[in-house]
């Protein structure tokens, strides 16, 4: 009976310790790459992007920290989530209303923007490879890279303008994807 009590106390103590460690890890991760929510609303249309925003911190970003021509979860921590309650038109292509994991494939001259129907919690595996399953890609579009005159310290996704534009900015790079609400 006494042994069961000791085992119970040890198990409860381990659970509390693991939970506290997990919360501490999340706190420190979010501190370095805070969670952001960008929202756009027009009439009945509501579009949002939830992502974590890492900072440059003097590092070489594209082609180094974020390799060229490889799938990137487009931010840090959990996978980036793109949601729209209406169909969106990106040029001639239509993204159906829904919630998507949002990935990119950065290149030196252009980026592929990828809306994927599979909801992935983290976006990368332990070996740092992407969790994206290309079979679930709903829309893949390519946009040119613009070189900025100033450095953007913290990664940013914005949804602004009339007509609206989704813009990704970090380091000296900007990628702009105009869209229309349907």
C-alpha positions in Angstrom: 0.0 0.0 0.0 2.8 2.4 0.9 4.7 1.5 -2.3 1.5 2.4 -4.4 1.3 5.7 -2.6 5.0 6.5 -3.4 4.5 5.4 -7.0 1.4 7.6 -7.3 3.3 10.6 -5.9 6.2 10.0 -8.3 3.9 9.7 -11.3 2.0 12.8 -10.4 5.2 14.7 -9.8 6.6 13.6 -13.2 3.4 14.7 -15.0 3.5 18.1 -13.3 7.2 18.5 -14.1 6.7 17.5 -17.8 3.7 19.9 -18.1 5.7 22.8 -16.6 8.6 22.0 -18.9 6.3 22.0 -21.9 4.8 25.3 -20.9 8.2 26.8 -20.3 9.4 25.6 -23.8 6.3 27.1 -25.4 6.8 30.4 -23.6 10.4 30.7 -24.7 9.6 29.7 -28.3 6.8 32.2 -28.5 8.9 34.9 -26.9 11.5 34.6 -29.8 8.9 34.2 -32.5 5.6 35.7 -31.3 2.3 34.5 -32.7 0.6 37.0 -35.0 -2.9 37.2 -36.4 -3.5 39.2 -39.6 -7.1 39.8 -40.5 -8.9 41.3 -43.5 -12.6 42.0 -43.7 -14.7 43.5 -46.5 -18.5 43.3 -46.6 -19.2 39.6 -45.6 -15.7 38.4 -46.5 -13.3 37.5 -43.6 -9.7 36.4 -44.3 -7.1 35.7 -41.7 -3.6 34.4 -41.4 -2.2 33.0 -38.1 1.6 32.6 -38.0 4.6 33.0 -35.8 7.0 35.8 -36.7 10.7 35.0 -36.3 13.3 37.9 -36.3 16.4 38.3 -38.5 18.8 38.9 -35.6 21.7 39.5 -37.9 21.3 36.2 -39.6 21.4 35.5 -43.4 17.8 34.5 -44.1 16.9 33.4 -47.6 19.2 30.9 -49.2 20.6 30.1 -45.7 18.4 29.9 -42.6 15.4 29.4 -45.1 16.9 27.4 -48.0 16.0 28.2 -51.6 13.7 25.7 -53.5 12.6 23.8 -50.3 9.2 23.9 -48.7 9.1 26.3 -45.8 6.3 26.4 -43.2 6.3 30.2 -43.7 7.1 31.4 -40.2 8.2 29.6 -37.0 6.7 27.3 -34.4 3.3 25.9 -35.5 2.3 25.8 -39.2 0.9 28.9 -40.7 -2.9 28.8 -41.0 -4.8 30.7 -43.7 -8.6 31.0 -43.4 -11.3 32.5 -45.6 -15.1 32.3 -45.3 -15.5 33.1 -49.0 -13.8 32.0 -52.2 -10.8 34.1 -53.2 -9.5 34.8 -56.7 -5.8 35.1 -57.2 -5.7 36.2 -60.8 -7.5 33.4 -62.7 -7.1 30.9 -59.9 -9.7 30.4 -57.2 -9.1 29.3 -53.6 -12.3 27.8 -52.2 -13.5 29.1 -48.8 -11.9 27.1 -46.0 -9.0 26.7 -43.7 -5.6 25.7 -45.0 -2.0 25.1 -43.9 0.0 27.7 -45.8 3.5 26.9 -47.1 5.9 28.6 -49.4 8.9 27.6 -51.6 11.2 30.6 -51.6 13.5 31.1 -54.6 15.9 33.9 -55.4 13.7 35.4 -58.0 10.2 34.0 -57.2 8.2 32.2 -54.5 5.6 29.5 -54.7 2.7 30.1 -52.4 0.9 26.9 -51.4 -2.5 26.4 -49.7 -2.8 22.9 -48.5 -6.0 21.3 -47.2 -4.3 19.1 -44.6 -4.2 20.7 -41.1 -0.7 20.1 -39.8 0.1 21.2 -36.2 3.8 22.0 -36.5 4.7 22.2 -40.2 8.1 20.4 -39.9 9.3 17.0 -38.8 12.1 16.4 -36.2 14.6 16.3 -39.1 13.5 19.8 -40.2 11.8 18.6 -43.4 8.3 19.8 -44.2 5.2 17.9 -43.2 3.4 19.1 -46.3 1.8 16.4 -48.4 1.7 17.8 -51.9 -1.3 15.6 -52.8 -3.4 17.9 -50.5 -2.3 21.1 -52.2 -5.4 23.0 -53.2 -3.7 25.9 -54.9 0.0 26.6 -55.8 0.8 30.0 -57.3 4.2 31.6 -58.2 4.9 35.3 -57.6 8.1 37.4 -58.2 10.3 38.6 -55.4 10.7 42.3 -54.9 13.9 43.6 -53.2 13.2 46.0 -50.4 15.3 49.2 -49.8 15.3 48.6 -46.1 15.6 45.4 -44.0 12.4 44.0 -42.4 13.7 42.7 -39.0 10.6 40.5 -38.1 8.8 38.3 -40.6 5.4 39.8 -41.5 2.4 38.7 -43.4 -0.1 41.5 -44.2 -3.6 41.5 -45.8 -4.2 45.1 -46.9 -5.4 47.4 -49.6 -8.2 47.9 -52.1 -8.0 45.6 -54.0 -6.5 43.5 -51.3 -2.9 42.1 -51.4 -1.3 39.5 -49.2 2.3 40.5 -48.7 5.1 38.5 -47.1 8.1 40.6 -45.9 11.3 39.6 -44.2 14.9 40.6 -44.5 15.1 42.5 -47.8 12.4 40.4 -49.6 8.8 41.1 -50.4 6.4 38.8 -52.2 2.9 40.3 -53.1 -0.1 38.2 -54.0 -3.2 40.4 -55.0 -6.6 38.7 -54.5 -10.3 39.4 -54.8 -13.1 38.3 -52.6 -15.9 36.4 -54.5 
